[in-house]
């Protein structure tokens, strides 16, 4: 599984277990079941929205899979269009992009809005001040890459990625500390704004926005 190696924030959480000695509650109890049910319900809701003519919602097949192949729901990402850009064309898998983004998990015990595991900006999103990151389309998880290859410059999408197209069935850990950043079986929820993209070998304009820290 491709990792988001360029954009993981420095924060990490502790996965705490229930104990007979204290009142500690497990942060991600039954996490696989919770995430599978969440994505299944969202997929069904999105199908109904699309059928009713709501053009702000999309279901997009994983970028490398053929159209003729029978697919499961976790071979798709779900997209809510927050803003429609004016750019022409979409990035290719071999391109480099500049994006403003935030990545969350679905709600858990203590993170009712979802744990923010990764971001290029902090606080409330403001396109006038939000920082952007530059990275290769091929350098991110398949769900993120799939979204990018369907976006136009100026698009802002909320993207729901099933764990099959995210970090899969293994914990994603900080390479320096070993702390879990994204637990196994996590649905990823990205807020992505595509700023620009460039083909290999193309001259790129000066990039003044501060990229996310590497780790």
Secondary structure, DSSP 4 states (H G I P E B T S, - for coil): ----TT-B-S-----PPP-SSS----TTTTHHHHHHHHHHHHHHHHHHHHHTT-TTEEEEE-TTS-TTS---GGGEEEEEEEE-----S---TT-EEEEEEEEEEPP-SS-TT--EEEESS-SS--TTT---EEEEGGGS-HHHHHHHTT--TT-EEEEEE-GGGTTTTS-EE-TTT--EEE-TTPPEEEEEEEEEEE-TT-------SPPPPP-
